[in-house]
Structure formats: structure tokens, C-alpha cells
Amino acid sequence: MLEKLVPRVRTLTADDLGIGPMAKAETSHASSAPDAPEITGDHPRVQEIARLAGIYGGVILTGPPGTSKSFFAHAAAQAIAGGEKDRCAFVQFHASYQYEDFMLGLSPEKGGFGFKKGPFLSLAHAANGDRDNTYVLVIDELSRADVGRVFGEALTYVERSKRELPFTIANGEEVRVPSNLIILATMNPFDRGVDEVDAAFERRFAKISMDPDKDVLVEMLDGNGMEEELKAGVIRWFGRINGHARKNPAAAVGHAYFSTATDEASLRDIWEYQLKYLVQRAFRRDENTRADLETAWTHIFPTPEPAPAPAPTGQLSPEPPK
């Protein structure tokens, strides 16, 4: 079924993927990838995700921040669902996310409380009633929540070999996880909850590593029109810090950090408001490497950063005589 759907997908824009300016608030957080690229259903990464989803029923994209995990999860979801947004749902896990949010919880209603289905049960119900089509649930930041607690009894039944087997949820309803429901998830392999995710999904879902990619960075900077000398400096620094990441994974810098980089001014902003803090955190116990990376960053620029304007030093004028 998936193989038939993917080749027919039209070109997808940022708005189609829920990351453009028209995106709804609940999905606007979904991507740290470059703005407004175009991806078709035959993009190699999208095809890979769709193929593995057809085999395993779920795929986890794992990698450090800024490696386009969320972007490709959304792109693949739209491709697998044939471009039909109403057959996709998007959620983001966090530390306080619970079973009641995801599966089934109590909700106030007139005269008391009633059960309310969360996104997983809602999409499973829709997929069960529409077997000719594929539905996709995208979970951002899978490792931020206690996945065993959030999935509850459904954790066993998302496995491909156990799809369609009935199980009972808290309200007494019998539920099946249908084979036409695909789960795509993203996670940072350095989050605290990764061990729990690995234990829960190791043999259930496929995993794809999403690493910082120099070729993607080059393509991105070329597309942004960055001049050659400046681009070469960025690429050198990118390779340098990700070389350190082999021993210090917290230092990994994804290519998407540079999605807005066009010139010196934009690069200085990226450093001042994002990368500076990443470097300080990753090397807080390694002053020499931190200083080396900060110095190497300044060497990207052919001209030194302009000094800030001095603060006014003039004295206040005396009060006029009364």
C-alpha cells in the first residue's frame, strides 16, 4: 500500500508540512529544518522512511538537534498519507505528558466527567474505519516522556506482529491497533529518557540515524546565496566542532542551525543567540577546547566584528534657573 502511495505525492511546501507561516500553533514547533524547501515523495530519505514504515509499522529518526529529524518526519508523514492532512496527527512529548493525554483520559462534561480519547486512540479509530488508506502519527521528542507510561497497554500492540490483536483500555472498550496506522517519531539520542525508549522500541520499530551533514550544509548555504569565502569558513568550523562531537556528543551541531545564514550579520546572530550557548554548555569542563572553538569561529569572518558603540559619558545639563 505504501509503495503505491509515495510516488503519487505532489511537491510539498513548508505550509503543507506544518512549518510554514500558515501552520497552526499546535504544530508550529515541529521543525528546526530550513524554511520553505520543496520535497517530493521520491526524495531518497522520504522513500527510506516510507519503506521501513511499511515493514515495521514505525520508524524513529534519531540524532542531535538541527539535523532535520522533524522536517523529514513530517514530510514522510504527508507522503505516506498521500498528501491528505486529515490522515496525519502530530504530537510533541514532554516530561509531564501522560497516558491521559495520549491515549484516554477523563474530561469534564455536563453532570460530571467522561472519557476523552487522546490523539493515538482517535487516529487508531479513524484508521480502523478506513482500511483502504494509511494514517500516520508523528511524535516529536519521543524520549522526553516516559514512553511505557504514556503508551500503556498499547505499547505491546504497536509491534507489527501484534497489530489487529484486541486489548481492553480503561473505559472497558476493546481496541485494536490497525495495520494501516504508521508511527513516525523523532528523538535526541542524548536525552535522559533514551534508555527507556531503546528498551521499549528496540525490536518494535526501525531506527534511522540523522547526523550533521556537510553536504546538506553546503547545499543550504549555496541556496542562501552565501559568498564563497564566508561559506568555506562556516564549513571548516562545522567540521571542527563535529569532530569534537565524536568524543563529546553534546557538541554536535546540526546543519539546520545555519538555515538562515546568508551573510556575516546573520552568522553573527546565529553565534550570539544560539551556538555560543551550545559551545559553552558542551565544553564547560574543557576551557581550552571552548576557547579554541570560539577563536576558530571569529576566523570565519574576513573582517573583525565591529566594536560596540561606547556608552554616552556626557554629564546632565544643569537645571535651568527658576
PyMOL commands that set and color helices and strands:
alter all, ss='L'
color gray80, all
select helices_A, chain A and resi 2-8+25-27+44-56+69-80+85-87+99-102+119-128+142-144+147-151+154-157+160-162+194-201+214-223+228-244+249-251+255-258+264-282+287-298
alter helices_A, ss='H'
color red, helices_A
select strands_A, chain A and resi 58-62+88-92+104-109+112-117+135-140+167-168+174-175+181-187+206-209
alter strands_A, ss='S'
color yellow, strands_A
deselect
rebuild
show_as cartoon
